[in-house]
């Protein structure tokens, strides 16, 4: 009797009555039925073909078995595995897991071959097939989810990289040259050796799947008839032909390019498809002519469709940040000046008296003693440090005390922190200097207990802060910065000096950021400007923003700040509303065309337009939409996917406002770029049926199957179960209440705002 072979490794299975076990990899099979010897022999041959990764040939062999033996369950299962390109790969724990080499465009559990397998299988076998199919479907979903973030391709080049001996084919060099020429023309091209070489990891199939499904043209290149029949090459172009067959690709979007071979040697599947001879001197011209008939744009650079004319942006030639305008922190070392004079006996006595007065809190008397020493000997660190403490009305005990409320330092307006610098510079050892610095830092952290009027408190503290951070490392400097801002939080924002002190602290602490990067300096300063704007402090905001413009005149955040200050607006939304009222579209466009990061400007405008006053949106509709459409028309310069997403959003927004004709404009625009975009097709269905929301389709019991866009939608390669569920519910009332509630809540928010106006 013909023995079965293992689907994972190809070894023979051992019959253990209740199950089969592979002699080699020990994989277990719970299938109970037995095929005839003839069928099993044919299945074994087809299985070995599939395990050699010759999926198309294996699929044909399984089909031949099915034609002769329509009840051969394993033939349907094997054909399904071939369709998906399933190879079982041994993991580290010696268990074989399915690896998907040929992603399909539909759920495996809905495939005809799977359904036929389940129909023919007995109850025990059925469970085994279901478990394996669900395992494969989970892998397929995981891989397809990976493709959602990939950028679309324009052209896919299919070719043979290595010959049967492992040597690089001459085709590889020809297609490389072709790749660069097509890229220079503006197309985004998939060439496995280059494109996959830029990807870390080994899961290449999602990238190949994404490239095949998004590319509008496939070039099948070959210099030998056998190359196009090679397993992986045939796998690529056959999948592409399937997409043409189901209408996802235009007829003629597969272009065979042959070199030094007879065009009659092209595969029979290419019959009726015009090929191009690579040896023709005008091959590039002919190729481009054929490509442009299929692709209405060059690369991902969208040109123009029915409603939107792409607005080009001239690149800013020079936008280097002027770092000279950014304040820099001067770093200093402890004990820079260690040349000191010895004190005389009388001077020693004077110094002792100074510290005795300091201990007894006789601060004025202490200062007199320290002045005497310093006049005679300016290098004495103890005298400088003592005078520094006395000027703050504190002593050593204050530093060591755990209770700093016993007496509160009264800090004079004209305190000079130069004494602290000299004490640190003239300390005889770095250990002594470090101890002085540590005490000075501790004193700074107790600033919340200082008795200083707000009129000059933070001027004094910021001067102190700047001296300390010049000696400290980044970690300790940031600790002081946090302590400083924490203290400031206790200040009443109604205080008349609130803003003056805010600017002082920013000026002092921003130096720590300036050392890291100009961008961080600009970001933090810009945040302060926006805070000043929200408090209507436009004069201060303008001074700071003018400074930033001298640092970086092309930064979009700075340009937006300037617009808000000019229009006396507190945020992007109110600024955009002012632009609508005052018809300042041209001024708004400069925020895009002048910026070195125009994409950021476009998205800020669009995000703001999604939130503007709904009454203004309706009353000034033409002006509002002109701003929206202008901003959207710049998006193809940076991201065509984002361009489509924004069209979808504003199309749905117009639906919720019941502007059905206007909504069609956005959805038709998407379908010009991507005829199979599911969201645009669904939006068009709602537009033509005058249903603002998805739930309205159900409530009105629309006969969806009669609408052409709906039929196109459900036949795309995307998961369209949501839309088919709606149709089934209209016909048979099958959806549960919670799902209906979810559908009823599905809006972009314009409807709620309209109802609240």
N, C-alpha and C positions, 0 to 999 in steps of 0.2 A: 504493500500500500504506500502511495506517495505521502511522505511526511511533510508537515507544515514547517515553514521557516519563520524565524523571529522577525517581527517588523522593525526591531531596533538594530540588531546586529547582523542578521542574516543566517544565524546558526539554526540547526534543526531543533524542533520542540519535542519534549518528552511528554507522552500522554500519561497523566497520573489520575485517570478516571474523572475526578471532579474538576480538574484544571490541567492546563498545559504549562510546562516550565521550560524556558530556554536552557539548553545544555551549556551555553557559553556565558551569557550575562545574567542568568537566573531570573529574567523578567517573567512574571506570571500572567497567564491569559485565562479568563473565566468563560471563554466562548465554548459552548457545548456541542454545537452542530458539527457535522463532518461533511466536507465536500467530496465529490467523486475523485478518483485518481486523475482523470484527465483534467478536470477543473483545477485541482490542487497543483498539478504540474504547471499549468499555464499561469496560475496565480504566483507560484514561486518564481517563475521567470520574470513576470511583471514586477514583483516585489524587489528582486535584485536590481532591475533597471532603475526603479525608484530610489533604492538605497545608494545607487551610483550617482544620485542627484540628476539623473536624466528624466526630469519630471514630465516633460512634454511627450517624450517617447513612451514613458510608463503610462501616462494618461491614455494614449492611443491603444496600448496593449490591453489595459483594463476595459476600454470601450469595446475592443474586439471580443473579449471574453463575455461581456454583457450581451452583445448581439447574438452570440451562440448559446449562452446560458443565462437567460434573464433572471433566474432565481439565485444566482451566485452572489450571496450577500457580501463576501469579502471583496468582490470585484468593485462594488459600489464604494465600499470603504476605502479601498486602495486608490480608486480614482479621485476620491475626495482628498486624500493625503497628497496625491500628486498635484492636484489643483492648488493646494496651499503650499506646496514645496516643503513638506514636513520631513525633516531629518532628525532622527533620534541621536542625541549626543550624550556621551557618558560624562557625568559630573564627578566632582572630587570624591563623593561617597559611593562611587561605582554604580549609581542608579542612572538609567537612561531617561532623559527628558526631551520633549519635542522642541525642535528649533525650527522657526518659520522662515523659509527662504523665499517665499512667494506670497506676500500679503495679498489677500483678495479684497474686494470692495463691498462685501456683504457678510452678514452674520453666518458663521458656519452651521449654526443650529437651524437655519432656514434654508440651507442648500438642499437641492433636490436629491443629491446623492446621499446626504445624511438621512433625510426623511425616508428614502427608499431602504436604506440600511436598517433603520429602526423598524420599518414595516415588515421586512423579511426576517429579522432576527427573532429567536425565541426569547422568552422572558429573562432567562439567566444571561444570555448574551447581550440583550438590550441594555442592561445595567452597565455592563462593561463598556459598550460603545458610548453611552451617555457620559460616563465619567471621563473617558478619553477626549470626547468632543468638547466638553466643558473646559477641560484643562487647556486644550488648543485654543478655544475661543477667548479665554482669559489672556493668553499670550498675545493673540491677535489684537485684542482691545488695547493691551498695554503698549504694543508697538505702534498702533495707529495713534494713540494719545501722544506718543513722542513726536509724531509728525506735525501736530497742530501748531507748534511754534516755529516750524521751518519756513524760511522764505520760499516763495514759488520760483520755479525755473521757467525759462522761455524755451530752451533747446536741450534735448537729451541726446548725447552721442553714444551710440552702442557700437562696440568693436571688440576684437579679440586681442587681449593684452599679451598672452603668452601662448606659444605653440605647444605641441604635445611633448616636447622635450624640456619645457620650462624656460625656453629662451624668449626674450622680448621680440614681438613681431614687428615688422616694418610698419604695420598699420599704426602702432602706438605712436611713432614719430609723426606720421602724417596727421593723425587726429589731434595731436598736441598743437601742431602748427595751426590747424583749423580752429581749435579751441581759442587760441589767442587772437586770431583774426576776427572771429565772431564776437569775442568779448570786446575787442576794440570798436566794433560796430555798435556796441551798446546793449548787446544781449547778455542775459544771465544764462550761462551754459553749464550743464552737468557733464563732467568727464570723470569717470570713476577714479582713475589714478590720481588726479589732482584734487577733486572735490572730497573724496573719501580720505585722502591723505591728510586733510586738514582737520579730521575729526578724531578725537580721542576715543578709545574703546573699540569694541568689536561688533556692536549692534548696527551693522550697516544697512540691513534690510529696511528699517523705517525711512532712512534717507533715500534709498533707491525707490521705494514705494512712493514717497512724497514727490520725488523728481519725476517719476513716470506719470503720476496722476496730475501734476501741475503743468508739466512742460507742454507747450502748444505745438511743438514740432519735435519729432525724433529723426535723427540722422543715423541710418544703419550703414556703417562704413565697412567695406571689405575689399581685400585684394586677392581673396581665394574663396571659392564656393564653399569649402568646408568650414570656414570661419563663421559664416552666418548660421551654420547648423550646429555650432558648438553650444553646449548645454546652457551656459549663462547668457550668451548672446541671444540665442533663440528664446530663452526665457523672457528677456527684456522686450524684444520686438513683438513677440506673440501677445504679451500682456497689453502692449500699446495698441495692437490691432483689435483686441477685445474692446478697448475703450472707444475706438472708432466705430466699432460695430454697434455699441449701445448708444452712440450719439454724443458721447462726452467730448470727443475730439472731432475736428473738421475732417471731412473726406480729403485725402491727399496730404494729411499732416505728417505721414511717415514718408521720408525721402531717402531712398536707397542711393548711396554714393559708392560706386565701384571703381577699382583701379587695376589695370593689367589683367582683367578677366572679362569673359564674355557675359553681357547682360542677360543672356538666355540661361546662364547658370544661377541666376538669382532664385531663391526659394519659390515654389509654386504659389505660396501665399501672397507673394508680391505681384502676382498677375494683375494687370490693369493699373499698376502704380508706376508712374514715370520715374526712372532712375537718372542719375547724372554721372557722367564720366569725369573722374577726378583729374584725368590727364588733359582735359579741355582747358585751353589757355584762359577762357573766360568763366571758369568754374565758380569763382567767388561771386561774380556778378549774377550768374544764373541761379546760384544758391540763394543769394539775397532776394532776388526777384520772387523766387518761389516762397521764401519764408515770409516776406512782407505781404503776400496774398493771404496768408493764414493769420499772421500776427499784425494787429492794427497799431502796434507801438513798437519801439525799439527797446529791447530789454525791459526792465521794470520802470523805465522812464515813460510814464503815461503821457501821451501827446494831447489828444483832443477827442472827445466823443460828442454826444448830441447836445448837451446843455453846458458842460463845464469846459472852459478853455484853460488849459494849464498855464499858470503864471510862473515864468522862469525867475530865478533869483541869481543875480550876478554875484559871484563869490567875492568876499572881502579880501583884497590882496594882502593887506597887512593888518593884523589885529593882535600884535604882541602886547602883552601887559607892560605898562610903564612902571616897573618895580621901584624906580627912583622916588616915586610919589608915595610909596608905602613906608610908614615909619618902621625902623628896625630896632631891635633890642640890643643894647651894648652889653656884652658879656664881660664880667670882671672876675678876677681870681682873688681869693682871700690872701691877705698879707702881701700886697703888691709892694709896699714900702716898708722894709724892715730895718732901715737905718734909723736908729733912735739915739737920743742923747741921754746920758745918765743924769739923775736928779741929785742936787745937793742935799745936805741934811735938812736945811730949812725948807726946801721944796717938798721933801718927803713929808715933813710935818704938815705943811699946807695941804697936801693931798689927803693925808689922814683926816685932817679937820673937815675937809670937803665931804668925805664919805661919812664922817660922824654926823654932820649936819643933815646929810641925805637920809641917813637911817632914822633920824628924829623928825623927818618930814619938814625940816627947815630949808626949803628948796631955794629961796632967794639967797640965803647965807651960803649954801653949798655952791651956787653958781658963782658968787664972788670969789670963793677959794679956788675953784677950777679955772676961772678967768686969770687969776694971778699966775697959776702954773703955766697956762697956755701962752701967756705973753712972754714968758721966759723960755719955754720949751714947747714948741708947737708939735713935737713928735711924740708926746706922751699920750699913749692910747687910753690910760686910765682916766686922765683928766677929761679927754673928749667924751668918753663913754659916760662918765659921771655927769658932765654937763648936759648930755643928751637925756639922761634919766631925770635930772632935776628940772629940765625944761618941760618935761611931760608930767611933772609932779608925782613921780613914782620912784621906788627904790628897789633894791634886790629882793626885799621881802615880798613886795607886790608880785614879782615874777614867780616866786616860789610858793606863794599862798594859793590855797584852793578856793578861797572866798574873795573874789575881786570886787565885792560890793562894799567892803569895809571903808574904803575911801576911793573916790572916783577921780581919775586924772582930769585936771582942767588943762586942756591943750590950748595954748595961745595961738592967735591967728598967724603970727609971723615966726613960728618955730622953724628952725633951720636944721634939716636932717644931715647937713654936711658933717656934723660931729660924729654921727654914726659911721659915715664913710671913712673918716680919718681914723676912728678907733679900729675899724676892720683892717684898714691899710697898714697902720703902724703897730698892730699886735705883733709881739716878738716871735710867736710861733703860730702855725696854722691851727693847732689845737685850741689855743686861746681865742684866735679869731673865730673859729667855728662855734665856740661856746657863746661868744658875744652875739653872733648871728642867730644862734638857736634861741637865745633870750629875746632878741629883737623880734623874731618871728612869733614867739609866744605872746609878746606884748601886743603885736598886731592882731592876733586872733582874739584878744580881749577888747577889741575896739567898741563892742556893743555897750561896754560899761563906761566909755569915755564921755565926759561932759563937754560937748562941743556944739555950738549953735549950727543949725543946718545951713546957714548962710555960707559957712566955709568948711564944715566938717569934712566933706569928701574931697575938697581941694587938698587939705592937709593929708588925709588918708591916702589919696592917690599918689601924692609925692612920696610918701613913705613906701607904698607898694612898689613903685618903680625902682627905688633903691634896692629893696630886698630882692626882687626877682632878677636883678642884674648879677647877683651872687648865687642864686639858687638854681637847682636843676629843674627840668620840666615838671616832674611829678610834684615837687614841693611848691613850685610856682603856681601850678593849677589848684593845689589845695588852698593857697592864699586867695586865688581868684574866686574860688567857690565861697570862701568865708566872707570875702568882701561883698559879693552879690547877695549872699544870705543876709548880711547885716542890712543891706539896702532895702530888702523886702519889708523891713519893719517901718520904713519911711512912708508917711501918708502921701498918697499921690495927689492930694489937694494942696500940699505944701508949695509955696510960691517958688521954692528953689528945687523942686522935684526934677524938672527937666534939666536945669543947669548941672545938677549933681549926676544925673543919668549920663549926660554927655562926658563929664569928667571921668566917670568910671569906665565908660566905653573906650575913651582915648587911652586910659592907662592900661586896661586889660587886653585890648585888641593887639597890643604889641606881641603878646604870647602867640597869637594866631598868625601874625604876619611872618613869623619865622618859619612856619610850616609850609604855607603855599599862598600865593596871591589869590587863588580862587576862594580859599577859606576866609581870607581877610575880606574879600568882596562880599561873600555870602553873609558873614556875621554883621558887617556894617550895613548891608542892605536890609537885613532883618530889623536893625535898629531904626533905619529910615522908615520902614513900613509901620513900626510901632509909633513913631512920631507923627506919621500921616494919620493914623487912626485916632490920635489925640488932637488932630487939627493943628499941629505945630509945624506948619508948612515952611516957615522961614528956616528953622533949624534943619528940617529935612532937606531943603534945597541946598543949603551950605554943604551938608555931608554928601549929598548926591552929586553935586558939582565936583567935589573932590574925587568921588569914584569915577566920574566920567573922564577925569584927567588920567586916572589909572587905567581904565579900560572902556573906551568910548563905544565899543560894539557889543557889550554884554547885554543880553535881553532883559535881565532882571533890573539892571540900572536904567535901561530905556523905559521900562514899565514904571519904575519909580518916578522918572521925570514926567511921564504922562499923567500919573496920578496927582503929582504936585501941581502941574500946570492947570489941570482941570479941577483942582480942589476936591479930589475924590479920596475916599478912605480905603477903597479896595478895588480889585479888578472889576467887580460887578458894577459898582457905582461909576467907575471910569468909563466902562462900555456903555452904560445908560446915558452918560453925558455925551458920548460920541454919537449915539443915536439921535438924541435931542438936537444937538448942534451940528449934525450932519458932517462929522469929521472923519469920514472913511479914509481919505487920503492920509491924514495924520496917523490913523491907526495902522495903515499899511506900512508906514515907515518903521514901526516896531518889528515888522517881519523883514523887510528888505535891507534894513541897516544892521540887523543883528548878525553876529558871527554864529549864533546858535538859533537860526530862524525857526526850527521845528518847535523849540520851547515856546517861542512867541505865538506860533499858530495854535498850539494846544492850550495855552493860557487864554487866548481869545475865545476859542471854541468852548472850553470849560466854563468860562464866564457867561457866554451866551446861553448856556444851558440853564443858568440860574437867574437871569435878569427878570425884572418885574414882568409878570405875565400880561398885565394890562398894557404895558409899554410894548410888549411883543406884538400884541394884536392891533393896537392903535397905530403904531409906527411899523406896520408889518413889512412894507417894501424896504425901508431902510435897514430894519433888523435882518431880514433875509439876505440883503446885499452884503452885509458884514459877514454873515455865516458863510455864504457861498464863496466870497472872496477868500476867506481863510482856508476853506476846504480846498480851493483850487491850487493852493500852494503845497498841499500835503504830498502829491505824487513826487515832488522833488526829493522827499526823504523816505517815504514808506507807503507803498501802494496798499498794503493790508490795512494800515491805519486809515487811509483814504476811504476804503470801502466801509470800515467800521463806523466812521463818522457819518457817511451817507446813510447807512442803516439807521443810526440813532436819530438823525434829523428827519428821515423819512417817517419813522414811527412817531416822532414828536408831532409832525404835521397830521398824521392819522388821528392822534388823540385830540388835536385841535379841530378835527373834522374838516381839514383842508385836503380833501382826497385828490384833487387834481394836482395840487402842489406836491403832495407826497409821491405821486407817480413819477415826478421828475427825478427824485432821488433814487427810486428803485430802478427806473429805466436806465439811469446812468450806471448803476452797478452792473446791470445785465449787459450793458455794452462792453464792459471790461471783463466780466465773468458771467457768461450766459447760464451757468449752473449754480449760482450763488443761492443757497437755500433761503436765507433770510430775506433777500431781495424778492425772490419768487413768492414767498409767503406774504411779504409786504404788498406786492402787486395784487395778490388774491384779495387782501383786505381792502385795498384801494378800489378795485373794480366792483366789489360787492358793498362798498360804503360801510365797512365794519371797522370802527376805530380800534377795537381790541380783539384779542383771540376769542374771548368768551362770547363776543357778539356773533361770531361765526356760528357758534353752537346755538345761541338763543334764537337766531334767525333761521336756523336749520338750513343753511346754505348747501346746495347740492354741489360739493366740491369737485366731484369727478367730472363735471361738465366744463370746468375751467381749465384751459390749456396750461396755464402756469402751475396749477396744482399737480397735474399729471407729469409735467417736467420735473417738478420738485421731488415727488416720491420716487422717481426713477434715477435720481442722482446717486453718486457713490457715498454720500453722507448718511449718517444714521437719521432716518426720517420717521422713526416710530412715534414721536410726539405728534406729528401732523396726521399720520395714519390713524392714531388713536382718536383724534378729534373727529375724523370722518366716520370711524366705526361707532363712536358715541352718538353722532347725529343720526345714524341709521338704526342702531340697536340699543342705545342708552346703556353703555357698558362701563363708563368711568365712575369710580367711587367719588364721594363728596369731597374728600380731602384733595384729590387731584383736580377736581373742578374749581375748588377754592384757590388752588395754586395758579390755575390758568386765569382766573378772574383777577388775580393780583398782579399779573404780568404786564407791567407798563414801564415806560421810561420816566414817569413822574409828571409829565405835562398835564395829564388829565386831573390829577389830584390838585395841582396848583390852579388849574382853570376852575375847578369846582369851589375852591376856597376864596377866589378873588373877590 
